[in-house]
Amino acid sequence: MTDIKSRALVIKCHPKFKHQLILCDEQTGQPLNGQTSVVLESHSSKPPKVTVTFDAWGAHGVRFEDEPRQEQ
């Protein structure tokens, strides 16, 4: 059985390119690997929405904690 550890994430400006957003681990400040795009949508009438695109392949790509693991 895999031990799942949850981590808080934060959105930051890229250190080299101030106009780019990156998703980082809150505790370490390190960006998540494989991000190709981070889009933040904020409207006054709706809750904010963050869309992150990853360049992840294979069985060890990105998945959410509540998604079932696919056995191969």
C-alpha positions as CSV (number, residue, x, y, z in Angstrom):
1,M,0.0,0.0,0.0
2,T,1.3,3.5,-0.9
3,D,1.5,6.1,1.8
4,I,-0.1,9.3,0.5
5,K,1.1,12.6,1.9
6,S,-0.8,15.8,1.2
7,R,1.1,19.0,0.7
8,A,-0.2,22.6,0.5
9,L,0.5,24.3,-2.8
10,V,0.9,28.0,-3.6
11,I,1.0,30.0,-6.8
12,K,4.1,32.2,-7.3
13,C,5.7,34.3,-10.0
14,H,8.6,32.5,-11.8
15,P,11.9,33.8,-10.3
16,K,13.4,34.5,-13.8
17,F,10.3,35.5,-15.7
18,K,8.1,37.7,-13.5
19,H,5.1,37.4,-15.9
20,Q,4.9,33.6,-15.6
21,L,3.1,31.8,-12.8
22,I,4.3,28.5,-11.3
23,L,2.7,26.1,-8.8
24,C,5.1,25.5,-5.8
25,D,5.2,23.3,-2.6
26,E,4.3,25.7,0.2
27,Q,6.7,24.2,2.7
28,T,9.8,24.0,0.5
29,G,9.0,26.7,-2.0
30,Q,10.1,24.4,-4.8
31,P,8.1,24.3,-8.1
32,L,6.4,21.1,-9.1
33,N,8.2,19.4,-12.0
34,G,6.8,19.3,-15.5
35,Q,4.6,22.3,-15.5
36,T,4.0,23.7,-19.0
37,S,1.2,26.1,-18.2
38,V,-0.5,27.7,-15.2
39,V,-3.7,29.8,-15.7
40,L,-5.5,31.7,-13.0
41,E,-9.0,32.8,-13.7
42,S,-10.7,35.2,-11.2
43,H,-14.2,36.7,-11.6
44,S,-16.1,38.6,-9.0
45,S,-19.1,36.4,-9.3
46,K,-17.4,33.0,-9.2
47,P,-14.7,31.3,-7.1
48,P,-11.2,31.5,-8.6
49,K,-10.1,28.7,-10.9
50,V,-6.6,27.5,-11.4
51,T,-5.7,25.2,-14.4
52,V,-2.2,23.6,-14.4
53,T,-0.9,21.6,-17.4
54,F,1.9,19.1,-16.8
55,D,4.2,17.3,-19.2
56,A,3.8,14.0,-17.5
57,W,3.8,10.5,-19.1
58,G,3.4,6.9,-18.1
59,A,2.1,5.2,-15.0
60,H,3.7,7.8,-12.7
61,G,2.2,10.9,-14.2
62,V,0.0,13.3,-12.3
63,R,-3.0,12.1,-10.5
64,F,-5.2,13.4,-7.7
65,E,-5.3,11.8,-4.2
66,D,-8.9,10.7,-4.6
67,E,-8.5,9.2,-8.1
68,P,-8.1,5.4,-8.2
69,R,-4.6,4.1,-9.1
70,Q,-4.5,2.2,-12.4
71,E,-2.8,-1.2,-12.0
72,Q,-0.8,-2.4,-15.0
